Amino acid sequence: MAYNEPLAESIRSVLHQKKGITERKMFGGIAFMLHGNMCCGIVDDKLMLRLGNAGVEVALEQPHTRPMDFTGRVMKSMLYVDPEGIASDADLESWVEKAVEFAATFPPK
């Protein structure tokens, strides 16, 4: 399964000055890790975010979002943002920053 490489480049642009960011192949796409903790990624052409249960609940009120159900079972702490929800650089940056903030609450691995 391939992932959207231009979207990956856009995420790299958002994350380029953050310390502790690494990349890992995951979920058939790519995941961006902060100090070893996943914060966001790409599956096909969807942005995947780890926001925690409370963060997902709030985020799902926004258009173009939906629960992450990669395995056929909802992952309550994660969600997808469809391409329409990240059409602008500002929208993408806002979503990625939320995921980075959440990942920063975990100790480094």
C-alpha positions in Angstrom: 0.0 0.0 0.0 1.5 3.3 -1.0 1.1 6.6 0.7 0.9 10.2 -0.5 4.5 11.3 -0.8 3.7 15.0 -1.5 1.7 15.0 1.7 4.7 13.4 3.5 6.9 16.3 2.2 4.4 18.8 3.5 4.4 17.2 6.9 8.2 17.1 6.9 8.1 20.9 6.2 5.8 21.4 9.3 8.1 19.2 11.5 11.5 20.2 10.1 12.6 22.3 13.1 11.2 20.1 15.8 13.8 18.0 17.7 13.3 14.3 18.2 11.3 13.6 15.0 11.9 10.4 13.2 10.0 8.4 10.5 8.8 4.8 10.5 6.9 2.7 8.1 3.7 1.8 9.8 0.0 0.9 9.0 1.0 0.4 5.3 2.1 4.1 5.2 4.4 6.3 7.1 4.4 7.5 10.7 6.1 10.5 12.2 7.4 9.9 15.8 8.3 12.4 18.5 11.0 10.9 20.8 9.8 7.4 19.8 6.1 8.1 20.3 3.8 8.3 17.2 2.2 11.6 16.6 0.9 11.5 13.0 1.3 9.8 9.7 -0.2 9.0 6.4 -2.3 6.0 5.2 -3.0 6.2 1.5 -4.0 9.9 1.1 -5.4 10.4 4.6 -3.7 12.2 7.5 -3.6 10.0 10.5 -3.4 11.7 13.9 -2.9 10.4 17.4 -4.7 12.8 19.7 -5.9 10.7 22.6 -9.5 9.8 23.4 -10.5 13.3 24.5 -8.7 15.0 21.6 -10.3 12.7 19.1 -13.7 13.4 20.5 -13.2 17.1 20.0 -11.6 16.7 16.6 -14.4 14.6 15.2 -16.7 17.7 15.5 -14.6 19.1 12.6 -15.5 18.5 8.9 -13.5 15.8 7.0 -12.6 13.8 10.0 -13.5 10.3 11.0 -12.4 7.6 13.4 -9.4 5.6 12.5 -10.6 2.1 11.7 -7.6 0.7 9.9 -8.1 -2.8 11.2 -11.9 -2.7 11.0 -12.0 -1.8 14.6 -12.0 1.9 15.7 -8.8 3.0 17.4 -10.3 5.5 19.9 -7.2 7.6 20.4 -6.6 8.1 16.6 -8.4 9.6 13.7 -8.2 10.3 10.0 -8.4 13.6 8.3 -9.5 13.3 4.7 -7.6 15.3 2.0 -10.3 18.0 1.9 -9.6 18.7 5.6 -5.9 19.4 4.9 -6.2 21.2 1.6 -4.5 24.3 2.9 -1.0 24.5 4.5 -2.6 26.2 7.6 -5.0 23.4 8.1 -2.3 20.7 7.8 -0.1 22.6 10.2 -2.8 23.0 12.7 -3.6 19.3 12.7 0.0 18.2 12.9 0.7 20.6 15.8 -2.2 19.1 17.7 -0.7 15.6 17.3 2.8 16.9 18.3 1.4 18.5 21.4 -0.3 15.2 22.4 2.8 13.1 21.7 4.9 15.5 23.8 2.9 14.4 26.9 4.6 11.0 26.8 8.1 10.3 28.1 10.7 9.6 25.4 11.2 5.9 24.4 
